[in-house]
Amino acid sequence: FSSQRTEFVTPEGVWVTQVADSAEALRNFRLRILPKMGYTFSSEAKTNGMVVTATRTGAATGALAIAFDGAEVADLTGCTIAGTAPGGTVTLYIAPSSSYKPGVASPADDAWDRASAARTSGYPNLRQATIAWWNAFNNRHQVTLPDSETELARWYARSLYYHGVCFGNTTIPPGIYGNSSWPAGGAICPEHDLVFSQLAALY
């Protein structure tokens, strides 16, 4: 069977995940929240949802609320959610909260209010709102290259040169640990070096 999963985070910070399994699926979708060692977990069933709270002595109280469509609480003690039938679509609206958050008296209530509100709004509305937010964000920060007034093109080309000389074994050390033979021989490392090009364009 095939499974298509779509996920995004709304501007309000709710993680929305939709899982659509084809009709050939033999088992229901299942999601289990695993307790972390040292924490005390408790769970509460809600209408179309569940809230899990984690506590530990000397630490903040954390809560995770999951509102859903096409699913049900399969095991409250085991913090498990399951699809109502195999080969269906399950939509999850997941919201975290913490006692560190200013003005929050109950992390569980805060998390549930946000998850439940997202479910009420619905997947299509949330998806469109998120797309609109990112379009507004990207358009506000859009640049056109070449840009002679700010010389962005020149800075971008320079950053690419810094990458290029790495493979030419020159004395300019732009790669990970420069051109040293240890541990990567000066090769470009995505975690460290590819960001150079992006930063040059952004600046």
C-alpha positions as CSV (number, residue, x, y, z in Angstrom):
1,F,0.0,0.0,0.0
2,S,1.0,3.6,-0.3
3,S,1.0,6.3,2.4
4,Q,1.1,10.0,1.7
5,R,2.1,12.2,4.6
6,T,1.8,16.0,4.6
7,E,2.9,18.2,7.5
8,F,3.5,21.9,8.3
9,V,3.6,24.2,11.3
10,T,1.0,26.9,11.4
11,P,1.9,30.6,12.3
12,E,0.4,29.8,15.7
13,G,2.9,27.0,16.3
14,V,0.6,24.0,15.8
15,W,2.1,21.1,14.0
16,V,-0.4,19.7,11.5
17,T,0.2,16.2,10.0
18,Q,-2.1,14.4,7.6
19,V,-1.5,10.7,6.9
20,A,-3.5,9.2,3.9
21,D,-3.1,5.5,3.5
22,S,-4.4,3.7,0.4
23,A,-7.2,1.2,0.6
24,E,-4.8,-1.7,0.4
25,A,-3.4,-1.0,3.9
26,L,-4.0,-3.9,6.3
27,R,-3.5,-2.1,9.6
28,N,-4.6,1.1,11.1
29,F,-2.3,4.0,11.5
30,R,-0.9,4.2,15.0
31,L,0.9,6.9,17.0
32,R,2.4,6.4,20.4
33,I,4.1,8.9,22.6
34,L,7.0,7.3,24.4
35,P,7.8,8.4,28.0
36,K,11.3,9.7,28.6
37,M,13.2,8.1,31.5
38,G,13.1,10.2,34.6
39,Y,9.7,11.9,33.8
40,T,6.3,11.0,35.2
41,F,3.7,10.8,32.4
42,S,-0.1,11.3,32.7
43,S,-2.6,11.3,29.9
44,E,-6.2,12.6,29.6
45,A,-8.7,11.7,26.9
46,K,-10.5,14.6,25.2
47,T,-13.3,14.7,22.7
48,N,-11.4,14.0,19.4
49,G,-8.1,14.2,21.2
50,M,-5.7,13.5,24.0
51,V,-3.3,15.5,26.2
52,V,-0.1,14.0,27.7
53,T,1.6,15.8,30.5
54,A,5.2,15.2,31.7
55,T,6.5,16.2,35.1
56,R,9.8,15.8,36.9
57,T,11.0,17.2,40.2
58,G,12.9,20.4,39.8
59,A,11.9,20.9,36.1
60,A,9.1,22.6,34.2
61,T,5.9,20.8,33.4
62,G,5.5,20.0,29.8
63,A,2.3,19.1,27.9
64,L,1.5,17.9,24.4
65,A,-2.0,18.0,23.1
66,I,-3.1,16.1,20.0
67,A,-6.5,16.8,18.4
68,F,-7.4,14.5,15.5
69,D,-9.8,13.6,12.8
70,G,-10.2,10.0,11.6
71,A,-8.6,8.5,14.7
72,E,-9.4,7.5,18.3
73,V,-7.6,7.0,21.6
74,A,-6.5,3.3,21.4
75,D,-4.7,3.1,24.7
76,L,-4.9,6.0,27.1
77,T,-2.3,4.6,29.6
78,G,0.0,3.8,26.7
79,C,-0.5,7.2,25.1
80,T,-1.5,5.6,21.8
81,I,-3.7,7.0,19.0
82,A,-5.0,4.8,16.2
83,G,-6.8,5.4,13.0
84,T,-10.5,4.3,13.1
85,A,-10.0,2.0,10.1
86,P,-7.1,0.8,7.8
87,G,-6.7,2.6,4.5
88,G,-8.1,5.9,5.8
89,T,-6.9,9.4,6.4
90,V,-5.8,10.6,9.8
91,T,-5.2,14.3,10.5
92,L,-3.3,15.3,13.7
93,Y,-3.2,18.8,15.2
94,I,-0.3,18.8,17.7
95,A,0.4,21.6,20.1
96,P,3.1,21.8,22.9
97,S,3.1,23.9,26.0
98,S,5.1,24.3,29.1
99,S,5.0,25.9,32.6
100,Y,7.9,28.1,31.4
101,K,5.5,29.8,29.0
102,P,4.5,33.2,30.5
103,G,1.0,33.5,31.7
104,V,0.3,29.7,31.5
105,A,-1.4,28.4,34.6
106,S,-2.0,24.9,33.1
107,P,0.2,23.7,30.3
108,A,-2.3,20.9,29.5
109,D,-5.2,23.4,29.1
110,D,-3.0,25.8,27.0
111,A,-1.9,23.0,24.7
112,W,-5.4,21.6,24.3
113,D,-6.9,25.0,23.6
114,R,-4.5,25.5,20.7
115,A,-4.8,22.0,19.3
116,S,-8.6,22.0,19.5
117,A,-8.8,25.5,17.9
118,A,-6.7,24.3,15.0
119,R,-8.9,21.2,14.5
120,T,-12.0,23.5,14.5
121,S,-10.4,25.7,11.9
122,G,-9.7,22.6,9.8
123,Y,-6.9,21.3,7.6
124,P,-7.7,23.2,4.4
125,N,-8.0,26.6,6.2
126,L,-4.8,26.0,8.2
127,R,-2.9,25.0,5.1
128,Q,-4.0,28.1,3.2
129,A,-3.2,30.4,6.2
130,T,0.3,28.8,6.4
131,I,1.0,29.2,2.7
132,A,-0.2,32.9,2.9
133,W,2.1,33.5,5.9
134,W,5.2,32.1,4.1
135,N,4.3,33.9,0.8
136,A,4.2,37.2,2.8
137,F,7.5,36.3,4.6
138,N,9.3,35.4,1.4
139,N,8.0,38.4,-0.6
140,R,9.2,40.7,2.2
141,H,12.7,39.3,1.9
142,Q,12.8,38.9,-1.8
143,V,15.9,40.0,-3.7
144,T,16.7,40.1,-7.4
145,L,20.1,39.2,-8.7
146,P,22.1,40.9,-10.2
147,D,21.5,43.9,-8.0
148,S,24.0,46.6,-8.8
149,E,22.9,49.0,-6.1
150,T,23.7,46.6,-3.2
151,E,26.2,44.5,-5.0
152,L,24.5,41.3,-3.9
153,A,25.6,39.5,-7.0
154,R,29.2,40.3,-6.3
155,W,29.0,39.0,-2.8
156,Y,27.3,35.9,-4.0
157,A,29.9,35.2,-6.6
158,R,32.6,35.7,-4.1
159,S,31.1,33.1,-1.7
160,L,31.0,30.6,-4.6
161,Y,34.6,31.4,-5.3
162,Y,35.4,30.6,-1.7
163,H,33.8,27.2,-2.2
164,G,35.6,26.6,-5.5
165,V,39.1,27.3,-4.3
166,C,38.6,24.5,-1.8
167,F,38.8,21.9,-4.5
168,G,41.7,23.6,-6.2
169,N,43.9,23.0,-3.1
170,T,44.9,26.6,-2.8
171,T,46.2,28.4,0.3
172,I,42.7,29.9,1.0
173,P,41.0,27.7,3.5
174,P,37.2,27.9,3.1
175,G,36.2,24.3,3.6
176,I,35.8,22.3,6.8
177,Y,39.2,22.6,8.6
178,G,40.5,24.4,5.5
179,N,42.6,22.3,3.2
180,S,43.9,20.1,5.9
181,S,43.9,16.4,5.0
182,W,42.2,15.7,8.3
183,P,39.3,14.9,8.6
184,A,37.7,15.9,5.4
185,G,40.5,17.2,3.2
186,G,39.1,20.6,3.0
187,A,35.9,19.4,1.3
188,I,32.7,21.4,1.5
189,C,30.7,20.4,4.5
190,P,26.9,21.1,4.2
191,E,26.6,21.8,7.9
192,H,29.2,24.5,7.9
193,D,30.2,25.7,4.4
194,L,27.1,25.8,2.2
195,V,25.6,28.4,4.5
196,F,28.3,30.8,3.3
197,S,26.6,31.2,-0.1
198,Q,23.2,31.8,1.6
199,L,24.5,34.3,4.0
200,A,26.3,36.3,1.3
201,A,23.0,36.6,-0.6
202,L,21.0,37.5,2.4
203,Y,23.5,40.2,3.5
